[in-house]
Amino acid sequence: YALLTSLYRSNWIVQNIVQLVPQDIMKKWFTLKTAADNEYIDQFERVVRKTHLRAKMTDGMCWGRLYGGAIGLILIRGQDDLSQLLDIETILPGTFQGVHILDRWSGVFPQGSIVKDPDDPDFGLPEYYTVRGANEEFIANVHHSRVVRFTGRALPWQEAVTELYWGESEIESIYDEVVRRDNVAANIAELTFRANVEYREVEGLDQLLGIGNKEMQRRFWNMMQTQAIMRSNQGISLINKGDA
C-alpha cells in the first residue's frame, strides 16, 4: 500500500496509467432517455451534482486500478442498518445521499461467506463487507447489494481468492519497467550535470602542489580565490593572456 501510494504521488507515468482510463470513461457521462417530465430530470441532475456522483465514480475506478480493489458504499437516508439487503422498492424519493468511496486498504474487509445464488450479480463474491475506521474501530457490516465494486486487473480464480476476491493493481505488472525508466532518466540527468564541468589548465600544477613550498601554494590559492571573486555573473573570468 505504501509503495503504490508513493508511486502514485511521485510518478507522472503511474498517475496517467491510473487516471486516464477512468477519466476517459466518465468524460461523456450518460444521458437519461425517458418520458418523464423535465421537472424530474432536473431533480435527478441536481442530486447528481449535489452528491458529486460523477467524481465519486471516477475516484472509485482510479483507486480500484491503483490498489486492485475499492468499493463505493451506497448511502440511503433512513436506512442505517447496512447489513440488510438493499431493496429498491424501499428507497423513497430524495433519500439518495451519494456513494462513499473506500479503497481495499482503507478499512474494507470482505467476510468469509460467499454469495451462493446464481441469479445474484455478485455470485461467487463476498456476501458482506466489514468497514472499519482509521483506528480499526468497527463501523458497519455492509451487505453486498449496498456496495459497488471497483477492481483492477482481473486475476485467475485461485489468485483472486488469495487476494480476498480483489483484483491486481494495474501498476504491479509494469513496476519493473517504471523502475528501469526512472533509473535511466536519473542516469541521463547525472550525465548532463557531468557535461557541465569547468576546468582550467595550469602549467606545473602537479609540481606546485607536490613539491612547492607553502608560500607558493598560498599565493596560488589566493590567486584562484581572487579570480573566482572577479568572475562575473555572465561567466566571464579574468586570467593571464595565453592561459587556458
N, C-alpha and C positions, 0 to 999 in steps of 0.2 A: 504493500500500500504506500509506504513512504517513498519507495523508488519511483513508482508510477506517478505519484503526486509531484515529486521533484522534477521528473522528466517533463511533465505537462507544464509546469510553471516556468521552466527554463529553456525549453527546446521548441523552436517555432515549427519544426517538422512534425513533432508529436502533436502539437496543438492543431495543425492543419489536418492531420490524419483523423483526429478525434472529432473536430468541429465541422469540417467541410460537408461531409455526407449528411448529417442531421440538418445543417443549415440549408442545404440544397433541397432536402425533402420538405422542410417546413416553409420554404420561401413562398410557395404559391398558396399554402394552407388549403382550405376547401370552401366550397360554396354550397349552401343548402338548396336542394331542389325540392320545393314543397308548395302546396296550395294554401299554406297558412297565410294569414293576413300579415301585412308589413309590420304591424304593431308587435306581433310575436317574434318576427325575425329581428326587429330592433332590440327587443328584450334579450333575445339569445346573444346577439352581438355584444351587448353591454355586459352580460355575465362573462363572456369570453375575455373581454378586455379587463374587467374588474379582477378576475381570478388569474390573469396573466397566463392563461392556459397554453397559448402558443409557445411562450418562452419556457414554461414548465416542461412541456413535452420535448422541446429541444434539449433542455438540460438532462432529462431522463435518458434520451438516446446518447448524448455525449458521455455521461457517466457510465452508461452501460458499455459503450465502446472502450472507454478508458480502463475501467476496473473489471470488465467482464460480466457485470451484473448491476442492476439497480431496479428499484420499484417506484411506482407512482401510487401513493395512498389516496384513494378516492374519499373525499370528505363530504359528508351529507349532514346538514344541520338537524339535530334532534335524534340522530342515530349514533348514540355514544357507545353502544355495545358492538365493537368492530368484529367480534368473533362470530357474529351471526351472518348467514347468507344474505348478500345484497339482493333484495327483491325490487325489481324495477317498479312494480305496482305500488310500493310503499313510499316512493320518492315524491314528495309534494313539490309543486312549482315554487321556485325561488329558494330552495334549500341547498342547491349545489354550491359548495364552498371552494371548489378547485381541487387540484391534485398536489399533494406534498411529495417531493422527490427525495429519496434516500438511496445512496449507493450501498453496495453489498457490505462495505466495511464500516458503515455508519450505524451500527446497531440493528441491522436486519438479519434475522437468523431463521431459515426455514426449519419447520418442525419435522419430526420423523414420519408422520402419517402422510400417505400419498393419495391423491385423488384417484379413485377406482372406477368412477363412472365413465364409460367410453363416450357417452354423449357430451360430457363436460369438455369445454375447450382446453382446460388445464389438465386433462387426463395424463397421469403419469408424473405430474409435478407436485410439489408440496401442497398440502391442503391448508396449512396455517403458517403464518409468519409471526415471529416474536419481534417486537420493536422495543429497543432499549435506548435510554438516553446517553448523554456524554459520559456519565459516571456509572454506566452499566445498570442503572436502575430500570426496573420493569415499567413499561409504559402501556403496552397493549398487546393482545393476542389477536391477530388480524386474519379473517377468513380470506381465502384466495380470490373470491369473487370481488373483493374490495381493493384488489391490487392490480395494477398494470405493470407487467414485467418488461424490462429492457435488458436484453443480454447482448454480449459482444459476439465474437465469432463462435459458431456452433461447434460442439465437441461430440465425439463418439459417446455412446450411452454410458459406458463404464467411467470414462473421464468426466462426464457431466455429473455422475453420481459422486465421484471423488470431490468435485468442486461444489458439492451441495446444490446441484441442479442449476448452477450458473454456467455461463459460457467462458470463453477465453478473451482476455484483453487483446484488442487489435494491436497493441504495442508489443506484446510478447513475441510475436513471430518476426518482428523487424528490429528487435532490440539490438542484436549484434551489428546489424547494418548501421543503425544510428550511432552506436559507439565507434565503429570504424570511421564513419563520416566525420564525427566530432574530432577524432584523433588526427585525421588527415587535415582538417581545417586548422587545428591548433598547430600542426607542424608547418603548414604553409605560412601562418601568421608569424611563427618563430623565424622562418627563413626570411620573411620580409624585414623583420627587425634586424637580423644579422646583415642584410644587404645595405643597411644604412650606417655601418660602422665607419667612422672617420679616423684617419691616421695621419701622422706626419713623419717624414723621413729625417733623421738626424744622424749626420756622419759621425762615426766613432762613438755612438751611444753605448754600445756594449763595453767599450774600454772605459768610458767615463763612469759608468755605474759599477764596473768591476774593479778597476784599479785606480780610479781617480780619487783625489783626496776629498775630504769632507767639504772644504771651502768651494771647490769646483762644483761639487754636486749641489751645494746650497745655492750657488749662483744660477745653476741650470734650472733648479726648481723655481727660483724667484722669477726667472725669465718666462718659464712656462705659465706661471700664475699671472704674470703681467699681461702676457699675450691673451690669456683666457678672458681677463677683465676687459681688454681693449676690443675684443670681438663684438661686432655689432649684432643687433637682432636680425639683420639680413644675412648673417653668416659670413661677413667679411672680416678677415683676420689680417693683422699686420705682421709680416715676417721679413727676414732678410731677403734681398734680391738674390735669386738663384737657389734659395732653399725650396725643398719640396714639402 
